[in-house]
Amino acid sequence: MTSSKNDPTPDPSPGKGGGACRDQIPSPAPPSSFVGKGAGGLGSHPPAGERQAVAAPLVAAPAASIARTPSQPAEVQLRLGQVWRRQGKLRQAQVSYQKAVDADPHLAAAWTELGGVLREQGCLDEAVQVFRRGLALNPNTAELHKALVDALVQSEGLAAAYAYYQLDRVDDKPIALRPDAILGCSAVRNEVARLPYFLSYYRSLGVDCFLIVDNGSTDGTLAYLLAQPDVHVWRSTLSFNQANFGAGWFEILLRHYGVGHWCLIVDADEALVYDGCEQRALPDVCRALDQQGKRVMSGLLLDMYGDRPIQATHTTPGQPFLDVCPYFDRQAYHAQYENWTVYRNQTVYFGGVRQRVFGEAGQYILSKVPLIRYDVDCILMGGQHWTNRPAVEIAADTACLLHFKYFSTFPDYARQEVARQEHYGQAMQYAEYARRLAEDNALTLYDPQHSIRYRDSQQLVELGVIQPLPRSTPTVEFPPIPPVSSDTRRPFWSVMLTAYNRLHTLPRALRSVLDQAPDPAEMQIEVVNDGADADTQARLASLVHDIGGDRVSFYRQPVNVGHPHIFNVCIARARGQWVHILHDDDWVAPGFYAALEAGIGGAPDLGAAFCRHHRVDEAGAVQWTSPLERDTPGRLDDWLARIAVTCRLQFASIVVRRAAYETVGGFCAAAGSAFDWEMWQRLAVHFPVWYEPQPLAFFCQGASSLTHRLVQTGEQIAHARQAIEIAAAYLPADRAANLGQRARQHYATYALQVAETQWQAGDTAAAIANLQEGLKCRPDADLARRLTVLLLYLEREGS
């Protein structure tokens, strides 16, 4: 991360507070050169594909200065204070913490605890002063920065935090963020050469807007940023070190703008790479992380370089960084430590090309946490090398930051940073860079024994540098169903029959309803035509009137909308409390409505009810009867576990409470021909379901039906997969993965069965189509093998 000029240490003088708390605030201690446990401006990468687990405690890590050992008296008092605090004895805890900071002013945890216990006693002004004094001595302690911002906001408001960190808004563009907006955050200084490509790259990934802090640029960076329509700029003259290498600034900005948002925190010389990033945008990645319960994406910093000396590696503004620096070290890291950091939640890596070229003294930490879903509990670390989120919320090693530091400007930059001493450990790494570059002004990082040319993200997956990311299920907006007007008379039933141009089958469907229909006050009956030509509509209207007279209404949909939209039209037109949608070639047996009303009439919590059904051919002959769900009429226990695996019912057999449709929305076109199955799953998530074991509905599947055509092309399997992916977003989180896996397994097996039948019937093309779709379901290994063997055989036979 780039840095700024030095700025005076924040004023540690006492505030206006007083009372019982104030006498325990220690006086300022003399400054120290120690930089606390936070690390900023570090960077580098570990060895791909060669990760050897090394279990090591924090104090055993190579970066010994990160894990400073406090004095024993101070540590004793700190632990004693923590015991008192847990027991609720705040005054005793306060005394112990004061003794700890007196014994060791660089024990940052003691300052954090002392200020915290003052806040608990209501001494906010004193707590603020404690945090300020602690930060004057330990400027890179992230927990102290977080505690100070919390206390300032609580005592004086967010404006006080802006003032302390010397953050001044420079642009005047309105900041209006969508709830799902992804924010890009960076602190910059003199980066005008990198910014054109940096912003272009992250825009292409899907970052919606940028929050950037300029830290004293003199090269035109500020003017360039202000000209960008999606960039909001703040300027700060606070020392980069005192701002915890930029993290302190973003503790405020993200508290103000970023709560609930996915936030990308990167430097201007870093390019985020993840599995499939060439085709897969960040919004999709963030949805997948949300669905997996992850709030953090972590990974490695991979130094990129050219094959020429550093001083001869020239670039121009806007040029892709990889054009100039396409190489990285095959051994991406040299050491790894499990459950490292004070939070014991991450594997941390050290080494990489910088250790190979510049030596071990720089302590090059390679771990980064570039993407987080921010809330006020997140602690932002200097350099974003680790996080306080629990391990279960971290998508570990799924990201990589390609690090483009080694352009021709780097030697001069290294010398400047040695003099400014704004980076970690008094710019200890930059001292190593400058020393080595002074020894060899033609220094190159490229070495044919170590260097490998970057190809794409899949290459990094193959090398083990990054791990595959989960795929998100599509986020779908279900069509809203408006409620019925309060002044409308509501019958119990609305029976809606859809018809397009099949005049020969509609009479049977319509008569099956009329033969058992109660009076109009109890049942609305309407035939809905889906935008047929005028002649067909006229003939249908005449047919409906001849059969039903004034008892049945006829609605002409102005244009053909197709499935499933016509069914949403039916629901919107239905006035009844319960809605039954019937295709024009299906029908119901006598007693259908009476049997279902007996179960649902006195159960206001039910969302749907259905009966067994017969599948019939075009002549009406029964070919198959649906499985028995239970022996007697009643509610179905854990119906979701069955309906989420396969569709077990048909339109003709189910009735749905209209209010349930209003709750879950209408039929979803994104599920393809599986839109009905997806709906039955959605209803089962929200409502109990009633079952009638008598087979009282008839579903027609002839050779001319849409279902038959879909089976011939394999599309019914493809659409089932779409429905599975949609349902994964709303199925219970603790069951979604298992139910989805079982559903994929079912449809892969079904695809195999269909293909074998088609093969035996001589329809090789249809068999191949179903096998190809079945393989995409990703079933278990044995089934995948069987599918593959048959597919290969049929393809050879077909050729």
Residue pairs with C-beta under 8 A, 6 or more apart in sequence:
1 40
1 41
1 187
1 240
1 245
1 246
1 267
1 383
2 187
2 188
2 189
2 190
2 191
2 215
2 240
2 267
2 268
3 41
3 189
3 215
3 240
3 241
3 245
3 417
3 420
3 422
3 423
4 189
4 215
4 216
4 236
4 237
4 238
4 239
4 240
4 243
4 422
5 216
5 237
5 239
5 420
5 422
6 239
6 241
6 420
6 421
6 422
7 166
7 237
7 238
7 239
7 242
9 31
9 136
9 242
10 132
10 135
10 136
10 164
10 242
11 132
12 28
12 129
12 132
12 133
12 136
13 129
14 22
14 25
14 129
15 125
15 126
15 128
15 129
16 125
17 123
17 124
17 125
17 126
17 129
19 123
20 91
20 121
20 123
21 94
21 118
21 121
21 123
21 126
21 127
22 123
22 126
24 94
24 95
24 98
24 114
24 118
25 98
25 126
25 129
25 130
25 133
26 98
26 101
26 102
26 105
26 133
28 133
28 136
29 101
29 105
29 137
30 105
31 136
31 137
32 105
32 106
32 137
33 426
34 65
34 68
34 106
34 137
34 138
35 65
35 139
35 140
35 241
35 424
35 425
35 426
36 68
36 106
36 108
36 138
36 139
36 140
36 141
37 66
37 67
37 68
37 108
37 140
37 141
37 342
38 140
38 141
38 142
38 244
38 245
38 247
38 381
38 382
38 383
39 63
39 66
39 140
39 365
39 381
39 382
39 383
39 385
39 424
40 140
40 241
40 244
40 245
40 246
40 247
40 382
40 383
40 423
40 424
41 245
41 382
41 383
41 422
41 423
41 424
41 429
42 363
42 364
42 365
42 383
42 385
42 424
42 429
43 301
43 303
43 354
43 364
43 365
43 366
43 368
43 383
43 403
43 405
44 301
44 303
44 333
44 350
44 351
44 352
44 353
44 354
44 355
44 364
44 365
44 366
44 403
45 300
45 301
45 302
45 303
45 328
45 329
45 332
45 333
45 349
45 351
45 352
45 353
45 366
45 400
45 403
45 465
46 300
46 331
46 332
46 333
46 334
46 335
46 336
46 349
46 350
46 351
46 352
46 366
47 329
47 330
47 331
47 332
47 333
47 334
47 351
48 330
48 331
48 332
48 460
48 463
48 464
48 465
49 462
49 463
49 464
49 465
50 331
50 464
51 333
51 336
51 464
52 336
53 336
53 338
53 347
54 335
54 336
54 337
54 338
55 337
55 338
55 339
56 337
56 338
56 340
58 67
58 340
58 341
58 342
59 67
59 69
60 337
61 67
61 337
61 340
61 348
61 350
62 335
62 350
62 360
62 363
63 350
63 363
63 365
65 363
65 425
66 363
66 365
68 106
70 78
70 104
70 106
70 107
71 103
71 104
71 107
73 99
73 103
73 104
74 99
74 100
74 101
74 103
74 104
74 107
74 110
75 100
75 104
75 107
77 96
77 97
77 99
77 100
77 103
77 110
78 96
78 97
78 100
78 107
78 109
78 110
78 113
80 96
81 92
81 93
81 94
81 95
81 96
81 97
81 100
81 110
81 113
81 114
81 117
82 93
82 113
84 90
84 92
84 93
84 96
85 93
85 113
85 117
90 117
90 120
90 121
91 121
93 113
93 117
94 114
94 117
94 118
94 121
97 110
97 113
97 114
97 117
98 114
100 107
100 110
100 113
100 114
101 107
101 110
101 111
101 114
101 134
104 110
105 137
106 137
106 138
108 134
108 137
108 138
108 141
108 143
108 144
109 143
111 130
111 131
111 133
111 134
111 135
111 137
111 138
111 141
111 144
112 131
112 134
112 141
112 143
112 144
112 147
114 130
114 134
115 127
115 128
115 130
115 131
115 134
115 144
115 147
115 148
115 151
116 127
116 147
118 124
118 126
118 127
118 130
119 127
119 150
119 151
119 154
124 151
124 154
124 155
125 155
127 147
127 151
127 155
128 148
128 151
128 152
128 155
131 144
131 147
131 148
131 151
132 148
132 164
134 141
134 144
135 141
135 144
135 145
135 148
135 242
138 144
139 239
139 241
139 242
139 244
140 241
140 244
140 245
140 382
140 424
141 244
142 244
142 247
142 379
142 380
142 381
142 382
143 379
145 244
145 247
145 248
145 251
145 380
146 251
146 379
146 380
148 161
148 164
149 161
149 248
149 251
149 252
149 255
150 376
152 158
152 160
152 161
152 164
153 160
153 161
153 255
158 252
158 255
158 256
161 251
161 252
161 255
162 168
162 252
165 236
165 238
165 243
165 248
165 249
165 252
166 236
166 237
166 238
167 213
167 234
167 235
167 236
167 249
167 252
167 253
168 234
168 235
168 236
169 232
169 233
169 234
170 214
170 222
170 226
170 233
170 234
170 235
171 225
171 226
171 231
171 232
171 233
173 229
173 232
175 209
175 232
175 257
177 183
177 208
177 209
177 257
177 261
178 208
179 260
180 283
180 286
181 208
181 209
181 261
182 206
182 207
182 208
182 261
182 262
182 263
182 264
182 282
182 283
182 286
183 207
183 208
183 209
183 210
183 211
183 254
183 257
183 258
183 261
183 262
183 263
183 264
184 202
184 207
184 209
184 210
184 211
184 263
184 264
184 266
185 210
185 211
185 212
185 250
185 253
185 254
185 258
185 263
185 264
185 265
185 266
186 198
186 210
186 212
186 213
186 265
186 266
186 267
186 268
187 212
187 213
187 215
187 240
187 243
187 245
187 246
187 249
187 250
187 267
188 195
188 212
188 213
188 214
188 215
188 217
188 221
188 225
188 267
188 268
189 214
189 215
189 216
189 217
189 221
189 240
190 217
190 218
190 219
190 221
191 198
191 217
191 219
191 221
191 268
191 269
192 217
192 219
192 220
192 221
192 224
192 317
193 219
193 315
193 316
193 317
193 409
194 268
194 269
194 317
194 321
194 404
195 221
195 224
195 225
195 268
195 317
196 224
196 317
196 318
197 317
197 318
197 319
197 320
197 321
198 268
198 269
198 271
199 210
199 228
199 230
199 231
200 318
201 271
201 320
202 210
202 264
202 266
202 272
203 230
205 272
205 277
205 281
205 282
206 281
206 282
206 283
207 264
207 282
208 230
209 230
209 231
209 232
210 228
210 230
210 231
210 232
211 232
211 234
211 250
211 253
211 254
211 257
211 258
212 225
212 231
212 232
212 233
212 234
213 233
213 234
213 235
213 236
213 246
213 249
213 250
213 253
214 221
214 222
214 225
214 233
214 234
214 235
214 236
215 235
215 236
215 237
215 238
215 240
215 243
215 246
216 237
222 233
222 235
225 231
225 233
226 233
234 249
234 253
236 243
236 249
238 248
238 249
239 422
240 246
240 422
240 423
241 421
241 422
241 423
242 248
243 249
244 380
244 381
244 382
245 382
245 383
245 423
245 424
246 382
247 380
247 381
247 382
247 383
247 384
248 380
250 265
250 380
251 380
254 261
254 263
254 374
254 378
254 380
255 376
258 374
259 374
259 375
259 376
260 373
260 374
260 375
261 373
261 374
262 282
262 286
262 289
262 371
262 372
262 373
262 374
263 371
263 372
263 373
263 374
264 272
264 282
264 370
264 371
265 369
265 370
265 371
265 372
265 380
265 384
266 272
266 370
266 384
266 401
269 321
269 403
269 404
269 405
270 301
270 370
270 401
270 402
270 403
270 404
271 321
271 322
271 401
271 402
271 404
272 370
272 371
272 399
272 400
272 401
272 402
273 399
273 400
273 401
273 402
273 457
273 460
273 466
274 280
274 285
274 297
274 299
274 398
274 399
274 400
274 457
274 466
274 469
275 398
275 457
275 458
275 461
275 466
275 467
275 468
275 469
276 457
276 458
276 469
277 457
278 456
278 457
282 371
284 471
284 472
285 297
285 371
285 469
285 472
286 371
286 373
287 472
287 473
287 475
288 469
288 470
288 471
288 472
289 295
289 297
289 373
289 395
289 469
289 470
290 373
290 472
291 470
291 472
291 473
291 728
291 729
292 395
292 470
293 392
293 393
293 733
294 393
294 394
294 395
295 372
295 373
295 389
295 393
295 394
296 369
296 371
296 372
296 373
296 387
296 389
296 393
296 394
296 395
297 369
297 370
297 371
297 372
297 394
297 395
297 398
297 399
297 469
298 346
298 367
298 368
298 369
298 370
298 387
298 394
298 395
298 396
298 397
298 398
298 399
299 367
299 368
299 370
299 397
299 398
299 399
299 400
299 401
299 466
300 332
300 333
300 349
300 366
300 367
300 368
300 397
300 399
300 400
300 401
300 465
300 466
301 352
301 366
301 367
301 368
301 400
301 401
301 403
302 328
302 332
302 352
302 366
302 400
302 401
302 402
302 403
302 460
302 465
303 328
303 329
303 352
303 353
303 354
303 403
303 405
303 406
303 445
304 321
304 322
304 325
304 326
304 327
304 328
304 402
304 403
304 404
304 406
304 454
305 313
305 325
305 327
305 328
305 353
305 406
305 444
305 445
305 446
305 451
306 313
306 324
306 325
306 326
306 327
306 406
306 444
306 446
307 327
307 444
307 446
307 451
308 444
308 446
309 441
309 442
309 443
309 444
310 406
310 407
310 408
310 410
310 411
310 437
310 443
310 444
310 445
311 408
311 410
311 411
311 441
311 442
311 443
312 408
313 324
313 325
313 406
313 407
313 408
314 324
314 407
314 408
315 321
315 323
315 324
315 407
315 408
321 402
321 404
322 402
322 454
324 404
324 407
325 404
325 406
325 407
326 453
326 454
327 445
327 446
327 451
327 452
327 453
327 454
328 353
328 402
328 451
328 452
328 454
329 352
329 353
329 356
329 450
329 451
329 452
330 450
330 451
330 452
330 463
331 351
331 352
331 356
331 450
332 349
332 352
332 366
332 463
332 465
333 349
333 350
333 351
333 352
333 366
334 350
334 351
334 352
334 355
335 349
335 350
335 351
336 347
336 348
336 349
336 350
337 347
337 348
337 349
337 350
338 347
339 345
339 346
339 347
340 346
340 347
340 348
340 386
341 348
341 386
343 386
343 387
343 388
343 390
345 386
345 387
345 388
345 389
345 390
345 391
345 394
346 367
346 386
346 387
346 391
346 394
346 396
347 367
347 396
347 397
348 365
348 366
348 367
348 385
348 386
349 365
349 366
349 367
350 363
350 364
350 365
350 366
351 364
351 366
352 364
352 366
353 445
353 450
354 362
354 364
354 429
355 362
355 364
356 447
356 450
357 436
357 443
357 445
358 429
358 432
358 433
358 436
359 432
359 436
361 428
361 432
362 428
362 429
362 432
362 433
363 425
363 428
363 429
364 429
365 383
365 385
367 385
367 386
368 383
368 384
368 385
368 399
368 401
369 381
369 384
369 385
369 386
369 387
369 394
370 384
370 399
370 401
371 399
372 378
372 387
372 389
377 388
378 387
378 388
378 389
379 387
379 388
381 387
382 424
383 424
387 394
395 469
395 470
396 467
397 466
397 467
398 466
398 467
398 468
398 469
399 466
400 457
400 460
400 465
400 466
402 454
406 445
410 433
411 434
411 437
411 441
414 430
414 433
414 434
414 437
415 434
417 423
417 427
417 430
418 427
418 430
418 431
418 434
420 427
421 427
423 429
423 430
436 443
437 443
445 451
457 466
460 466
461 467
461 468
473 725
473 726
473 727
473 728
473 729
474 670
474 722
474 725
474 726
474 729
475 729
476 668
476 670
476 726
476 729
478 664
478 665
478 666
478 668
478 682
479 568
479 665
479 666
479 667
479 668
480 665
480 666
481 568
481 571
481 572
481 658
481 661
481 662
481 665
481 666
482 572
482 662
483 659
483 662
484 490
484 575
484 658
488 575
489 521
489 575
490 575
490 576
490 577
491 520
491 521
491 522
491 523
491 524
491 575
491 576
491 577
492 518
492 522
492 523
492 576
492 577
492 578
492 597
492 601
493 518
493 522
493 523
493 524
493 576
493 577
493 578
493 579
493 580
493 593
493 597
493 655
494 523
494 524
494 526
494 573
494 574
494 575
494 576
494 578
494 579
494 580
494 658
495 513
495 517
495 523
495 524
495 525
495 526
495 580
495 582
496 526
496 528
496 570
496 571
496 573
496 574
496 579
496 580
496 581
496 582
497 506
497 509
497 510
497 513
497 525
497 526
497 527
497 528
497 581
497 582
497 583
497 584
498 527
498 528
498 530
498 566
498 567
498 570
498 581
498 582
498 583
498 584
499 506
499 527
499 528
499 529
499 530
499 540
499 584
500 529
500 530
500 532
500 536
500 560
500 584
501 532
501 536
501 540
502 584
502 585
503 536
503 539
503 540
503 543
505 584
505 585
505 700
506 527
506 540
506 543
506 544
506 584
507 543
507 547
508 587
509 582
509 583
509 584
509 585
509 586
509 587
510 525
510 527
510 544
510 547
510 548
510 552
511 547
512 587
512 588
512 589
512 592
513 525
513 582
513 588
514 525
514 547
514 548
514 551
514 552
515 590
516 588
516 590
516 591
516 592
516 593
516 594
517 523
517 525
517 551
517 593
518 593
520 551
523 576
523 593
524 553
524 574
524 575
524 576
525 548
525 551
525 552
525 553
526 552
526 553
526 554
526 555
526 570
526 573
526 574
527 540
527 544
527 552
527 553
527 554
527 555
528 555
528 557
528 566
528 569
528 570
528 573
529 536
529 537
529 540
529 541
529 554
529 555
529 556
529 557
530 557
530 560
530 561
530 562
530 566
530 569
531 556
531 557
531 558
531 559
531 560
531 561
532 540
532 560
537 556
540 554
541 554
541 556
544 552
544 554
545 552
545 554
555 573
557 566
557 569
561 569
563 673
563 675
563 706
564 666
564 667
564 668
564 669
564 675
564 676
565 667
565 669
567 581
567 666
567 667
568 666
568 667
570 579
570 581
571 579
571 581
571 658
571 661
571 666
574 658
576 658
577 657
577 658
577 659
578 600
578 655
578 656
578 657
578 658
579 655
579 656
579 657
579 658
579 661
580 593
580 654
580 655
581 651
582 588
582 651
582 652
583 651
583 652
583 700
585 618
585 700
585 702
585 705
586 650
586 651
586 652
586 697
586 698
586 699
586 700
587 652
587 697
587 698
588 652
588 696
588 697
588 698
589 694
589 695
589 696
589 697
589 698
591 694
591 696
592 611
592 696
592 697
595 611
595 633
595 692
595 694
595 696
596 609
596 610
596 611
596 655
596 690
596 692
598 633
599 606
599 609
599 633
599 634
599 690
599 691
599 692
600 606
600 609
600 655
600 657
600 690
603 688
603 690
605 687
605 688
606 635
606 657
606 687
606 688
606 689
606 690
607 656
607 657
607 660
607 663
607 683
607 686
607 687
607 688
607 689
608 654
608 655
608 656
608 657
608 660
608 680
608 683
608 687
608 689
608 690
609 654
609 655
609 689
609 690
609 691
609 692
610 649
610 653
610 654
610 655
610 689
610 690
610 691
610 692
611 653
611 691
611 692
611 693
611 694
611 695
611 696
611 697
612 625
612 626
612 628
612 629
612 653
612 692
612 693
612 694
612 695
612 696
612 697
613 625
613 626
613 649
613 650
613 652
613 653
613 695
613 696
613 697
613 698
613 699
614 622
614 623
614 624
614 625
614 626
614 695
614 697
614 698
614 699
615 622
615 623
615 624
615 625
615 626
615 650
615 699
615 700
615 701
616 622
616 623
616 698
616 699
616 700
616 701
617 623
617 700
617 701
617 702
618 700
618 702
618 703
618 704
620 698
620 700
623 701
625 695
626 648
626 649
626 650
626 653
626 695
627 648
628 693
629 636
629 639
629 642
629 648
629 691
629 693
630 636
630 691
630 693
631 693
632 693
633 690
633 691
633 692
633 693
634 690
634 691
635 688
635 689
635 690
635 691
636 642
636 688
636 689
636 690
636 691
639 684
639 688
639 689
640 681
640 684
640 685
640 731
640 732
640 735
640 739
641 735
641 739
642 648
643 649
643 677
643 680
643 681
643 684
644 681
644 684
644 727
644 731
644 739
644 742
644 743
645 739
645 742
645 743
645 746
646 677
646 743
646 746
646 747
646 750
647 674
647 676
647 677
647 680
649 680
650 676
650 697
650 699
651 676
651 699
652 697
652 698
652 699
653 696
653 697
653 699
654 680
656 683
657 687
660 683
660 686
660 687
663 686
663 687
664 679
664 682
664 683
664 685
664 686
665 682
667 675
667 676
667 678
667 679
668 675
668 678
668 679
668 726
669 675
670 722
670 726
671 677
671 678
671 719
671 722
671 723
671 726
672 715
672 718
672 719
672 722
672 723
673 706
673 707
673 710
673 715
673 716
673 719
674 716
674 719
674 720
674 722
674 723
675 723
677 720
677 723
678 723
678 726
678 727
681 723
681 727
681 731
682 727
682 730
683 689
685 730
685 731
685 732
701 707
701 708
702 708
707 716
710 716
710 719
711 754
711 766
711 770
712 758
712 763
712 766
712 769
713 766
713 769
714 751
714 766
714 769
714 770
714 771
714 772
714 773
714 774
715 773
717 747
717 750
717 751
717 770
717 773
717 774
717 776
717 777
718 773
718 776
720 743
720 747
721 744
721 747
721 773
721 776
721 777
724 740
724 743
724 744
724 747
727 736
727 739
727 740
728 736
728 737
728 740
731 739
731 740
744 777
744 778
744 779
745 777
745 779
745 780
745 783
747 774
747 777
748 774
748 775
748 777
748 778
748 779
748 783
748 784
748 787
749 774
749 779
749 783
750 774
751 770
751 771
751 773
751 774
751 777
751 787
752 770
752 771
752 774
752 783
752 786
752 787
752 790
754 767
754 770
755 766
755 767
755 768
755 770
755 771
755 774
755 790
755 794
756 767
756 790
758 764
758 766
758 767
758 770
759 767
759 790
759 794
764 794
764 797
764 798
765 798
767 790
767 794
768 791
768 794
768 795
768 798
771 787
771 790
771 791
771 794
772 791
774 787
775 784
775 787
775 788
775 791
778 784
779 787
